[in-house]
């Protein structure tokens, strides 16, 4: 039986398949509002300021940083490192939860409902961030933890659905378009938030209230636009499930253990996953730390940072589409490797970036935008080719453990280096190792062998 004849694998007429792909794109649009406005730009520095208020009585600045630690269960935590430790904790917890979510999704005939429910739970947690005020950093840390775990869970199911709505030769294009639409949507809402934060006096708000309202709009955006894929996608029967006596939860654990045992038969897939773990940790840590680095180390105001990230969003929209076209000519693996070389240059330039010099900061932001969406979109589509049929959710659960905003090793290193050095510069430069190791591991992956070993047809260009 060929892949196109397998149950639930791109088994639609071209018109119906394209219509479902368009519905699938919209979840990138939906969740990117949270990733951009909340996780990347606004909430990290806001929560840092709340933590500094709790520790020192008022937020610190780049010239007069807060040097009093928070006491968390008897452990001294730097307020400037709090966000990175929360993200680290979210990912460690995700490493336990997401594989079970993936195994459950592989057995479920209702994937779109699973995706939507996780999305709505995450958006509810994000909406409750509106109530984080004063020195209540504990509420903010808890909500960030829940929202990130729900985001990762929804993306496990969402990425698995890619294998159902797109054939092997379509996936680079479909994945890149989804990422591009996500950056466009996140950028549009960020533009609205930029106006709200910049002109907060016009709306009768202080800066903190404007930030909280912006976070709330991102939560509503995430929840509302999730309706489009929820209504436009169709469910498919699961394939290659492990039949065991018991309920869905027990069966999911059984299937997960079987998959982990069988994964050793796909060494190239595991090598790529290891490569992705490293280089995506670097990418995600740059994303999470960019606003904090720009505000606390380089001395830029929140309005400047929002404007810069807004520009990055639209550059990334074009960059994702351009990387998709380049991959169609030279293959996704080679294109990803080119992107990683650019990331090495980016973190090096970030270390030497002068304070309060806008022009070089904007040039660096453009470089980030060009490679940001492309490397992530192609990584998703390339990995989808290396997964045995019927195990998409489980493999993507491992993939999502180090996906958007949920990297753990990078944020841990960044937080520790900052705490030891009392500076974000060596922390940003330390991320170099993640891109170098990821590039070296990716070099060892033979894409054609990996795809054949997984039992999938080899696309014309890989």
Sine and cosine of phi, psi and omega as CSV:
sin_phi,cos_phi,sin_psi,cos_psi,sin_omega,cos_omega
0.00,0.00,0.76,-0.65,0.00,-1.00
-0.98,0.19,0.26,-0.97,-0.01,-1.00
-0.88,0.48,-0.64,0.77,-0.03,-1.00
-0.93,0.36,-0.29,0.96,0.02,-1.00
-0.99,-0.10,-0.12,0.99,-0.03,-1.00
-0.94,0.34,0.54,-0.84,-0.02,-1.00
-0.87,0.50,0.78,-0.62,0.12,-0.99
0.97,0.23,0.24,0.97,-0.02,-1.00
-0.92,-0.40,0.99,-0.14,0.06,-1.00
0.72,0.69,0.65,0.76,-0.10,-0.99
-1.00,-0.10,0.68,0.73,-0.03,-1.00
-0.90,-0.43,0.32,-0.95,0.20,-0.98
-0.91,0.41,0.41,-0.91,-0.04,-1.00
-0.81,0.58,-0.66,0.75,-0.03,-1.00
-0.91,0.41,-0.73,0.69,-0.01,-1.00
-0.92,0.40,-0.61,0.79,0.01,-1.00
-0.90,0.43,-0.68,0.73,0.02,-1.00
-0.91,0.42,-0.59,0.81,0.03,-1.00
-0.91,0.42,-0.65,0.76,0.02,-1.00
-0.94,0.33,-0.57,0.82,0.08,-1.00
-0.88,0.47,-0.64,0.77,0.03,-1.00
-0.89,0.45,-0.62,0.78,0.07,-1.00
-0.91,0.42,-0.63,0.77,0.00,-1.00
-0.88,0.47,-0.64,0.77,0.00,-1.00
-0.80,0.60,-0.58,0.82,-0.21,-0.98
-0.93,0.37,-0.31,0.95,0.07,-1.00
-0.96,0.28,-0.50,0.87,0.16,-0.99
-0.87,0.49,-0.69,0.72,0.06,-1.00
-0.86,0.52,-0.69,0.72,-0.10,-1.00
-0.92,0.39,-0.81,0.58,-0.13,-0.99
-0.98,0.21,-0.32,0.95,-0.01,-1.00
-0.91,0.41,-0.39,0.92,0.07,-1.00
-0.89,0.46,-0.68,0.74,0.07,-1.00
-0.93,0.38,-0.74,0.68,-0.06,-1.00
-0.86,0.52,-0.67,0.75,-0.09,-1.00
-0.99,0.14,-0.87,0.50,-0.11,-0.99
-0.95,0.31,-0.59,0.81,-0.09,-1.00
-1.00,-0.09,-0.91,0.41,-0.15,-0.99
-0.94,0.35,-0.53,0.85,-0.12,-0.99
-1.00,-0.09,-0.75,0.66,-0.21,-0.98
-0.98,-0.20,-0.81,0.59,-0.26,-0.97
-1.00,-0.08,-0.76,0.66,-0.23,-0.97
-0.97,0.23,-0.53,0.85,0.00,-1.00
-0.87,0.49,-0.81,0.58,0.04,-1.00
-0.92,0.39,-0.53,0.85,0.03,-1.00
-0.90,0.43,-0.73,0.69,0.02,-1.00
-0.91,0.42,-0.58,0.82,0.08,-1.00
-0.88,0.48,-0.67,0.75,0.04,-1.00
-0.91,0.41,-0.64,0.76,0.05,-1.00
-0.88,0.47,-0.68,0.73,0.02,-1.00
-0.91,0.42,-0.63,0.77,0.04,-1.00
-0.91,0.40,-0.57,0.82,0.08,-1.00
-0.89,0.45,-0.66,0.75,0.02,-1.00
-0.91,0.41,-0.59,0.81,-0.07,-1.00
-1.00,0.10,-0.64,0.77,-0.18,-0.98
-0.87,-0.48,-0.15,0.99,-0.02,-1.00
1.00,-0.08,-0.31,0.95,0.07,-1.00
-0.34,-0.94,0.43,-0.90,0.00,-1.00
-0.89,0.45,0.56,-0.83,0.06,-1.00
-0.99,0.12,0.17,-0.99,0.07,-1.00
-0.78,-0.62,0.13,-0.99,0.00,-1.00
-0.90,0.43,-0.51,0.86,0.00,-1.00
-1.00,0.05,-0.40,0.92,-0.01,-1.00
-0.68,-0.74,0.95,0.30,-0.08,-1.00
-0.94,0.33,0.42,-0.91,0.09,-1.00
-0.96,0.30,0.82,-0.57,-0.07,-1.00
-0.92,-0.39,0.15,0.99,0.05,-1.00
-0.99,-0.11,0.74,-0.68,-0.06,-1.00
-1.00,0.06,0.41,-0.91,0.17,-0.99
-0.99,0.14,0.52,-0.85,0.07,-1.00
-0.98,-0.21,0.96,-0.29,-0.01,-1.00
-0.91,-0.41,0.98,-0.20,-0.01,-1.00
0.81,0.59,0.65,0.76,0.04,-1.00
0.99,0.10,0.01,1.00,0.00,-1.00
-0.96,-0.27,0.75,-0.66,0.02,-1.00
-0.98,0.19,0.85,-0.53,-0.02,-1.00
-0.85,-0.52,0.80,-0.59,0.09,-1.00
-0.92,0.40,0.76,-0.65,0.04,-1.00
-0.83,0.56,-0.56,0.83,0.01,-1.00
-0.94,0.34,-0.32,0.95,0.00,-1.00
-0.98,-0.19,-0.09,1.00,-0.12,-0.99
-0.84,0.55,-0.75,0.66,-0.06,-1.00
-0.86,0.52,-0.65,0.76,-0.05,-1.00
-0.94,0.34,-0.56,0.83,0.08,-1.00
-0.94,0.34,-0.60,0.80,0.04,-1.00
-0.90,0.44,-0.70,0.71,0.03,-1.00
-0.89,0.46,-0.63,0.78,0.05,-1.00
-0.88,0.48,-0.72,0.69,0.01,-1.00
-0.88,0.47,-0.65,0.76,0.01,-1.00
-0.87,0.49,-0.64,0.77,-0.04,-1.00
-0.97,0.26,-0.62,0.79,0.07,-1.00
-0.87,0.49,-0.68,0.73,0.03,-1.00
-0.92,0.40,-0.61,0.79,0.02,-1.00
-0.89,0.46,-0.56,0.83,0.01,-1.00
-0.87,0.49,-0.45,0.89,0.04,-1.00
-1.00,0.03,-0.56,0.83,-0.14,-0.99
-1.00,0.00,-0.70,0.71,-0.16,-0.99
-0.89,0.45,-0.62,0.79,0.07,-1.00
-0.86,0.51,-0.58,0.82,0.05,-1.00
-0.94,0.35,-0.64,0.77,0.08,-1.00
-0.86,0.51,-0.70,0.71,0.00,-1.00
-0.90,0.45,-0.68,0.73,0.03,-1.00
-0.89,0.45,-0.64,0.77,0.03,-1.00
-0.90,0.43,-0.67,0.75,0.00,-1.00
-0.89,0.45,-0.63,0.78,0.01,-1.00
-0.90,0.45,-0.46,0.89,0.00,-1.00
-1.00,-0.03,-0.23,0.97,-0.13,-0.99
-1.00,0.02,0.68,-0.73,0.14,-0.99
-1.00,0.04,0.15,0.99,-0.08,-1.00
-0.78,-0.63,0.84,0.54,-0.07,-1.00
-0.90,0.43,-0.66,0.75,-0.08,-1.00
-0.91,0.42,-0.54,0.84,0.06,-1.00
-0.93,0.38,-0.64,0.77,0.05,-1.00
-0.87,0.50,-0.74,0.67,0.00,-1.00
-0.85,0.53,-0.74,0.68,-0.06,-1.00
-0.91,0.41,-0.64,0.77,-0.03,-1.00
-0.92,0.40,-0.66,0.75,0.08,-1.00
-0.90,0.44,-0.64,0.77,0.01,-1.00
-0.89,0.46,-0.70,0.72,-0.03,-1.00
-0.94,0.34,-0.56,0.83,0.08,-1.00
-0.91,0.41,-0.68,0.73,0.03,-1.00
-0.91,0.42,-0.64,0.77,0.01,-1.00
-0.92,0.39,-0.54,0.84,0.07,-1.00
-0.90,0.43,-0.70,0.72,0.05,-1.00
-0.88,0.48,-0.66,0.75,0.02,-1.00
-0.90,0.44,-0.65,0.76,0.02,-1.00
-0.89,0.46,-0.58,0.82,0.00,-1.00
-0.94,0.34,-0.24,0.97,0.08,-1.00
-0.89,0.46,-0.30,0.95,0.07,-1.00
-0.84,0.55,-0.48,0.88,-0.09,-1.00
-1.00,-0.01,0.09,1.00,0.06,-1.00
-0.99,0.13,0.95,-0.30,-0.04,-1.00
-0.67,-0.74,0.16,-0.99,0.08,-1.00
0.87,0.49,-0.83,-0.55,0.00,-1.00
-0.92,-0.38,0.37,0.93,-0.08,-1.00
-0.99,0.12,0.90,0.43,-0.02,-1.00
-0.94,0.33,-0.43,0.90,-0.02,-1.00
-0.88,0.47,-0.68,0.73,0.04,-1.00
-0.89,0.46,-0.70,0.71,0.00,-1.00
-0.89,0.47,-0.67,0.74,0.01,-1.00
-0.91,0.42,-0.66,0.75,0.00,-1.00
-0.90,0.43,-0.68,0.73,0.00,-1.00
-0.93,0.37,-0.62,0.78,0.05,-1.00
-0.89,0.46,-0.64,0.77,0.04,-1.00
-0.87,0.48,-0.76,0.65,-0.03,-1.00
-0.90,0.43,-0.72,0.70,-0.04,-1.00
-0.89,0.46,-0.65,0.76,0.00,-1.00
-0.92,0.39,-0.62,0.78,0.02,-1.00
-0.92,0.38,-0.66,0.75,0.04,-1.00
-0.91,0.42,-0.63,0.78,0.06,-1.00
-0.87,0.49,-0.76,0.65,0.01,-1.00
-0.86,0.51,-0.64,0.77,0.00,-1.00
-0.91,0.42,-0.68,0.73,0.01,-1.00
-0.91,0.42,-0.58,0.82,-0.03,-1.00
-0.96,0.28,-0.47,0.88,0.12,-0.99
-0.83,0.55,-0.75,0.66,-0.03,-1.00
-0.94,0.33,-0.67,0.74,-0.01,-1.00
-0.86,0.51,-0.74,0.67,-0.01,-1.00
-0.91,0.40,-0.58,0.81,0.05,-1.00
-0.90,0.45,-0.55,0.83,0.01,-1.00
-0.92,0.40,-0.44,0.90,0.05,-1.00
-0.81,0.59,-0.64,0.77,-0.02,-1.00
-0.93,0.37,-0.31,0.95,0.00,-1.00
-1.00,-0.02,-0.48,0.88,-0.09,-1.00
-0.98,-0.19,-0.14,0.99,-0.04,-1.00
-0.68,-0.73,0.71,-0.71,0.07,-1.00
-0.97,0.23,0.15,-0.99,-0.08,-1.00
-0.82,0.57,-0.66,0.75,-0.05,-1.00
-0.98,0.18,-0.12,0.99,-0.02,-1.00
-0.98,-0.17,-0.25,0.97,-0.28,-0.96
-0.93,0.36,-0.61,0.79,0.06,-1.00
-0.86,0.50,-0.70,0.72,-0.01,-1.00
-0.91,0.41,-0.74,0.67,-0.05,-1.00
-0.91,0.41,-0.71,0.71,0.01,-1.00
-0.89,0.46,-0.67,0.74,0.00,-1.00
-0.91,0.42,-0.63,0.77,0.03,-1.00
-0.92,0.40,-0.61,0.79,0.06,-1.00
-0.88,0.47,-0.74,0.67,0.03,-1.00
-0.88,0.48,-0.67,0.74,-0.01,-1.00
-0.88,0.48,-0.70,0.71,0.02,-1.00
-0.89,0.45,-0.60,0.80,0.05,-1.00
-0.88,0.48,-0.70,0.71,0.02,-1.00
-0.92,0.40,-0.57,0.82,0.03,-1.00
-0.91,0.40,-0.74,0.68,0.00,-1.00
-0.90,0.43,-0.71,0.70,0.04,-1.00
-0.88,0.47,-0.58,0.82,0.02,-1.00
-0.94,0.35,-0.63,0.78,0.01,-1.00
-0.90,0.44,-0.72,0.70,0.02,-1.00
-0.93,0.38,-0.60,0.80,0.05,-1.00
-0.88,0.47,-0.58,0.81,0.07,-1.00
-0.88,0.48,-0.67,0.74,0.06,-1.00
-0.89,0.45,-0.69,0.72,0.00,-1.00
-0.91,0.41,-0.58,0.82,0.08,-1.00
-0.85,0.52,-0.72,0.70,0.02,-1.00
-0.89,0.46,-0.65,0.76,-0.02,-1.00
-0.91,0.41,-0.70,0.71,-0.02,-1.00
-0.95,0.32,-0.64,0.77,-0.02,-1.00
-0.92,0.39,-0.67,0.74,-0.06,-1.00
-0.94,-0.33,0.64,0.77,-0.08,-1.00
-0.87,0.49,-0.53,0.85,0.01,-1.00
-0.89,0.46,-0.58,0.81,0.01,-1.00
-0.88,0.48,-0.53,0.85,-0.03,-1.00
-0.99,-0.12,0.17,0.99,0.04,-1.00
0.94,0.33,0.53,0.85,-0.02,-1.00
-0.83,-0.56,0.41,-0.91,0.25,-0.97
-1.00,0.02,0.09,-1.00,-0.07,-1.00
-0.88,0.47,-0.67,0.74,-0.03,-1.00
-0.88,0.47,-0.67,0.74,0.02,-1.00
-0.91,0.41,-0.64,0.77,0.02,-1.00
-0.89,0.46,-0.63,0.78,0.05,-1.00
-0.90,0.43,-0.69,0.73,-0.01,-1.00
-0.90,0.43,-0.65,0.76,0.04,-1.00
-0.91,0.41,-0.62,0.78,0.02,-1.00
-0.89,0.45,-0.64,0.77,0.05,-1.00
-0.89,0.46,-0.64,0.77,0.01,-1.00
-0.90,0.43,-0.65,0.76,0.02,-1.00
-0.90,0.44,-0.59,0.81,0.03,-1.00
-0.91,0.42,-0.61,0.79,0.02,-1.00
-0.91,0.41,-0.68,0.73,0.01,-1.00
-0.91,0.41,-0.65,0.76,0.04,-1.00
-0.86,0.51,-0.75,0.67,0.00,-1.00
-0.85,0.53,-0.74,0.67,-0.03,-1.00
-0.93,0.38,-0.69,0.72,-0.10,-1.00
-0.93,0.37,-0.73,0.68,-0.06,-1.00
-0.97,0.24,-0.23,0.97,0.12,-0.99
-0.90,0.44,-0.36,0.93,0.03,-1.00
-0.88,0.48,-0.52,0.86,-0.06,-1.00
-0.91,0.42,-0.80,0.59,0.07,-1.00
-0.92,0.40,-0.52,0.85,0.02,-1.00
-0.87,0.49,-0.63,0.78,-0.01,-1.00
-1.00,0.05,-0.46,0.89,-0.13,-0.99
-1.00,-0.05,-0.36,0.93,0.03,-1.00
-1.00,0.06,0.38,-0.93,0.09,-1.00
-0.86,-0.52,0.51,-0.86,0.01,-1.00
-0.98,0.18,0.44,-0.90,0.03,-1.00
-0.72,-0.69,0.45,-0.89,0.02,-1.00
-0.93,0.38,0.63,-0.78,0.04,-1.00
-0.93,0.38,0.40,-0.92,0.02,-1.00
-0.81,-0.58,0.47,-0.88,0.09,-1.00
0.81,0.58,0.62,0.78,0.06,-1.00
-0.98,0.19,0.41,-0.91,0.03,-1.00
-1.00,0.01,0.89,-0.46,-0.03,-1.00
-1.00,0.09,0.91,-0.42,0.05,-1.00
-0.68,-0.74,0.47,-0.88,0.06,-1.00
-0.94,0.35,0.67,-0.74,0.00,-1.00
0.76,-0.65,0.01,-1.00,-0.03,-1.00
-0.99,0.15,-0.02,-1.00,-0.05,-1.00
-0.88,0.47,-0.64,0.77,-0.05,-1.00
-0.91,0.42,-0.73,0.69,0.02,-1.00
-0.90,0.44,-0.68,0.74,0.02,-1.00
-0.88,0.47,-0.61,0.79,-0.01,-1.00
-0.90,0.43,-0.68,0.73,0.05,-1.00
-0.89,0.45,-0.66,0.75,0.01,-1.00
-0.88,0.48,-0.71,0.70,0.00,-1.00
-0.91,0.41,-0.64,0.77,0.01,-1.00
-0.87,0.49,-0.74,0.67,0.01,-1.00
-0.88,0.47,-0.63,0.78,0.02,-1.00
-0.90,0.43,-0.67,0.74,0.00,-1.00
-0.90,0.43,-0.70,0.72,0.01,-1.00
-0.89,0.46,-0.58,0.82,0.04,-1.00
-0.93,0.37,-0.63,0.77,-0.03,-1.00
-0.98,0.22,-0.30,0.95,-0.10,-0.99
-0.87,0.49,-0.42,0.91,0.01,-1.00
-0.90,0.44,-0.31,0.95,0.03,-1.00
-0.97,0.23,-0.11,0.99,-0.03,-1.00
-0.83,-0.55,0.93,0.36,-0.09,-1.00
-0.89,0.45,-0.57,0.83,0.01,-1.00
-0.92,0.39,-0.63,0.78,0.04,-1.00
-0.88,0.47,-0.69,0.72,0.00,-1.00
-0.93,0.37,-0.56,0.83,0.04,-1.00
-0.91,0.41,-0.68,0.73,0.05,-1.00
-0.89,0.45,-0.66,0.75,0.00,-1.00
-0.88,0.47,-0.63,0.78,0.07,-1.00
-0.91,0.42,-0.67,0.74,0.04,-1.00
-0.88,0.48,-0.71,0.71,-0.01,-1.00
-0.90,0.43,-0.63,0.78,0.04,-1.00
-0.82,0.58,-0.69,0.73,-0.03,-1.00
-0.96,0.27,-0.84,0.55,-0.14,-0.99
-0.95,0.32,-0.49,0.87,0.05,-1.00
-0.96,0.27,-0.50,0.87,0.15,-0.99
-0.85,0.53,-0.67,0.75,0.05,-1.00
-0.90,0.45,-0.73,0.69,0.00,-1.00
-0.88,0.48,-0.75,0.66,-0.05,-1.00
-0.90,0.43,-0.59,0.81,0.01,-1.00
-0.94,0.35,-0.60,0.80,0.11,-0.99
-0.88,0.48,-0.69,0.73,-0.01,-1.00
-0.89,0.46,-0.77,0.64,-0.06,-1.00
-0.91,0.41,-0.60,0.80,-0.12,-0.99
-1.00,0.00,-0.17,0.99,-0.14,-0.99
-0.85,0.52,-0.74,0.68,-0.06,-1.00
-0.94,0.35,-0.64,0.77,0.04,-1.00
-0.91,0.42,-0.68,0.73,0.01,-1.00
-0.89,0.46,-0.70,0.71,-0.02,-1.00
-0.91,0.42,-0.61,0.79,-0.04,-1.00
-0.99,0.16,-0.77,0.64,-0.15,-0.99
-0.99,0.11,-0.53,0.85,-0.06,-1.00
-0.99,-0.16,-0.66,0.75,-0.07,-1.00
-0.99,-0.11,-0.20,0.98,0.13,-0.99
0.98,0.18,0.40,0.92,0.02,-1.00
-1.00,0.04,0.56,-0.83,0.03,-1.00
-0.96,0.29,0.33,-0.95,-0.01,-1.00
-0.84,0.54,-0.63,0.78,-0.02,-1.00
-0.89,0.45,-0.63,0.78,0.02,-1.00
-0.92,0.40,-0.66,0.75,-0.01,-1.00
-0.91,0.41,-0.67,0.75,0.03,-1.00
-0.90,0.44,-0.67,0.74,0.03,-1.00
-0.89,0.46,-0.63,0.77,0.00,-1.00
-0.92,0.39,-0.72,0.70,0.02,-1.00
-0.91,0.42,-0.55,0.84,0.08,-1.00
-0.87,0.49,-0.70,0.71,0.05,-1.00
-0.88,0.47,-0.66,0.75,0.01,-1.00
-0.86,0.51,-0.63,0.77,-0.01,-1.00
-0.85,0.53,-0.72,0.69,-0.05,-1.00
-0.97,0.26,-0.55,0.83,0.12,-0.99
-0.91,0.43,-0.65,0.76,0.00,-1.00
-0.91,0.41,-0.53,0.85,0.08,-1.00
-0.85,0.53,-0.76,0.65,0.03,-1.00
-0.93,0.36,-0.61,0.79,-0.02,-1.00
-0.90,0.43,-0.64,0.77,0.01,-1.00
-0.90,0.44,-0.68,0.73,0.03,-1.00
-0.91,0.41,-0.65,0.76,0.00,-1.00
-0.91,0.41,-0.67,0.75,0.04,-1.00
-0.90,0.43,-0.59,0.81,0.06,-1.00
-0.89,0.47,-0.66,0.75,0.03,-1.00
-0.93,0.37,-0.63,0.78,0.02,-1.00
-0.91,0.42,-0.64,0.77,0.02,-1.00
-0.89,0.46,-0.53,0.85,0.02,-1.00
-0.91,0.42,-0.35,0.94,-0.02,-1.00
-0.99,-0.17,-0.66,0.75,-0.12,-0.99
-0.89,-0.46,-0.04,1.00,0.03,-1.00
0.99,-0.14,0.50,-0.87,-0.08,-1.00
-0.94,0.33,-0.62,0.78,-0.03,-1.00
-0.88,0.47,-0.74,0.67,0.00,-1.00
-0.89,0.46,-0.64,0.77,0.00,-1.00
-0.91,0.42,-0.65,0.76,0.05,-1.00
-0.88,0.48,-0.67,0.74,-0.03,-1.00
-0.89,0.45,-0.62,0.79,0.08,-1.00
-0.88,0.47,-0.68,0.73,0.03,-1.00
-0.87,0.49,-0.62,0.78,-0.02,-1.00
-0.92,0.39,-0.57,0.82,0.08,-1.00
-0.89,0.45,-0.61,0.79,0.06,-1.00
-0.91,0.40,-0.61,0.79,0.03,-1.00
-0.89,0.45,-0.60,0.80,0.06,-1.00
-0.86,0.51,-0.69,0.72,0.02,-1.00
-0.91,0.42,-0.57,0.82,-0.04,-1.00
-0.91,0.42,-0.75,0.66,-0.05,-1.00
-0.94,0.35,-0.49,0.87,0.08,-1.00
-0.91,0.41,-0.72,0.70,0.03,-1.00
-0.90,0.43,-0.58,0.81,0.01,-1.00
-0.88,0.48,-0.59,0.80,0.01,-1.00
-0.89,0.46,-0.62,0.78,-0.07,-1.00
-1.00,-0.06,0.08,1.00,-0.07,-1.00
-0.89,0.46,0.81,-0.58,0.02,-1.00
-0.96,0.28,0.44,-0.90,0.01,-1.00
-0.95,0.31,0.62,-0.79,0.14,-0.99
0.82,0.57,0.47,0.88,0.09,-1.00
-0.95,-0.32,0.97,-0.23,-0.19,-0.98
-0.95,0.32,-0.65,0.76,-0.11,-0.99
-0.86,0.52,-0.79,0.61,0.03,-1.00
-0.90,0.43,-0.52,0.86,0.04,-1.00
-0.90,0.43,-0.65,0.76,0.02,-1.00
-0.94,0.35,-0.61,0.79,0.05,-1.00
-0.88,0.48,-0.69,0.73,0.04,-1.00
-0.89,0.45,-0.62,0.78,0.01,-1.00
-0.90,0.43,-0.63,0.78,0.04,-1.00
-0.89,0.46,-0.68,0.73,0.02,-1.00
-0.88,0.47,-0.66,0.75,0.05,-1.00
-0.88,0.48,-0.71,0.71,-0.02,-1.00
-0.88,0.48,-0.62,0.79,-0.05,-1.00
-0.90,0.43,-0.60,0.80,-0.07,-1.00
-0.98,-0.22,-0.23,0.97,-0.12,-0.99
-0.88,0.48,-0.87,0.48,-0.05,-1.00
-0.93,0.37,-0.60,0.80,-0.07,-1.00
-0.90,0.43,-0.72,0.69,-0.02,-1.00
-0.91,0.42,-0.62,0.79,-0.02,-1.00
-0.96,0.29,-0.69,0.72,-0.02,-1.00
-0.89,0.46,-0.71,0.71,-0.02,-1.00
-0.95,0.32,-0.51,0.86,0.08,-1.00
-0.89,0.45,-0.66,0.75,0.01,-1.00
-0.89,0.45,-0.74,0.67,-0.05,-1.00
-0.94,0.33,-0.60,0.80,0.02,-1.00
-0.91,0.42,-0.69,0.73,0.01,-1.00
-0.90,0.44,-0.56,0.83,0.00,-1.00
-0.89,0.47,-0.43,0.91,0.03,-1.00
-0.97,0.24,-0.33,0.94,-0.12,-0.99
-0.99,-0.15,0.12,0.99,-0.11,-0.99
-0.98,-0.20,0.76,-0.65,0.11,-0.99
-0.89,0.47,0.65,-0.76,-0.03,-1.00
-0.86,0.50,0.70,-0.71,0.00,-1.00
1.00,-0.04,-0.08,1.00,0.01,-1.00
-0.87,-0.50,0.35,0.93,-0.09,-1.00
-0.86,0.50,-0.72,0.69,-0.05,-1.00
-0.89,0.47,-0.67,0.75,-0.03,-1.00
-0.93,0.38,-0.70,0.71,0.01,-1.00
-0.93,0.37,-0.63,0.78,0.04,-1.00
-0.94,0.33,-0.36,0.93,0.09,-1.00
-0.92,0.39,-0.62,0.78,0.09,-1.00
-0.92,0.39,-0.64,0.77,0.03,-1.00
-0.88,0.47,-0.69,0.72,-0.07,-1.00
-0.96,0.29,-0.32,0.95,0.03,-1.00
-0.87,0.50,-0.37,0.93,0.03,-1.00
-0.84,-0.55,0.47,0.88,-0.04,-1.00
-1.00,-0.06,-0.34,-0.94,-0.19,-0.98
-0.73,0.69,0.88,-0.48,0.13,-0.99
0.93,0.36,0.09,1.00,-0.04,-1.00
-0.85,-0.52,0.37,0.93,0.10,-1.00
-0.92,0.39,0.51,-0.86,-0.05,-1.00
-0.88,-0.48,-0.69,0.72,-0.06,-1.00
-0.94,0.33,-0.65,0.76,0.01,-1.00
-0.89,0.45,-0.73,0.68,0.01,-1.00
-0.92,0.39,-0.56,0.83,0.04,-1.00
-0.91,0.42,-0.73,0.68,0.03,-1.00
-0.88,0.47,-0.69,0.72,-0.01,-1.00
-0.87,0.49,-0.72,0.69,0.00,-1.00
-0.91,0.42,-0.68,0.73,-0.02,-1.00
-0.92,0.40,-0.70,0.71,0.00,-1.00
-0.90,0.44,-0.64,0.77,0.05,-1.00
-0.89,0.46,-0.69,0.73,-0.03,-1.00
-0.91,0.40,-0.62,0.79,0.00,-1.00
-0.96,0.30,-0.67,0.74,-0.11,-0.99
-1.00,-0.07,-0.22,0.98,-0.06,-1.00
0.83,0.55,0.57,0.82,0.02,-1.00
-0.42,-0.91,0.58,-0.81,0.04,-1.00
-1.00,0.10,-0.23,0.97,-0.06,-1.00
-0.91,0.41,-0.82,0.58,0.06,-1.00
-0.89,0.45,-0.44,0.90,0.03,-1.00
-0.91,0.40,-0.68,0.73,-0.01,-1.00
-0.94,0.34,-0.59,0.81,-0.01,-1.00
-0.94,0.34,-0.48,0.88,0.00,-1.00
-0.90,0.44,-0.33,0.94,0.00,-1.00
-0.94,0.34,-0.21,0.98,0.03,-1.00
-0.80,0.60,-0.65,0.76,-0.09,-1.00
-0.88,0.48,-0.54,0.84,-0.03,-1.00
-0.92,0.38,-0.63,0.77,0.00,-1.00
-0.96,0.28,-0.60,0.80,0.00,-1.00
-0.92,0.38,-0.73,0.68,0.00,-1.00
-0.91,0.41,-0.67,0.74,0.03,-1.00
-0.87,0.50,-0.66,0.75,0.02,-1.00
-0.90,0.43,-0.66,0.75,-0.01,-1.00
-0.90,0.43,-0.65,0.76,0.02,-1.00
-0.94,0.35,-0.65,0.76,0.00,-1.00
-0.90,0.43,-0.54,0.84,0.04,-1.00
-0.86,0.51,-0.49,0.87,-0.06,-1.00
-0.99,0.13,-0.14,0.99,-0.04,-1.00
-1.00,0.09,0.85,-0.52,0.12,-0.99
-1.00,-0.05,0.96,-0.27,-0.16,-0.99
-0.89,0.46,-0.65,0.76,-0.03,-1.00
-0.92,0.39,-0.67,0.74,0.05,-1.00
-0.90,0.44,-0.67,0.74,-0.02,-1.00
-0.89,0.46,-0.67,0.74,-0.02,-1.00
-0.93,0.37,-0.67,0.74,0.02,-1.00
-0.91,0.41,-0.64,0.77,0.01,-1.00
-0.88,0.47,-0.53,0.85,0.02,-1.00
-0.98,0.20,-0.09,1.00,0.02,-1.00
0.99,0.11,0.35,0.94,-0.03,-1.00
-0.94,-0.33,0.44,-0.90,0.07,-1.00
-0.94,0.35,0.60,-0.80,-0.03,-1.00
-0.99,0.11,0.83,-0.56,0.05,-1.00
-0.89,0.46,0.27,-0.96,-0.03,-1.00
-0.88,0.48,-0.68,0.73,0.02,-1.00
-0.85,-0.52,0.84,-0.54,0.06,-1.00
-0.79,-0.62,0.00,0.00,0.00,0.00
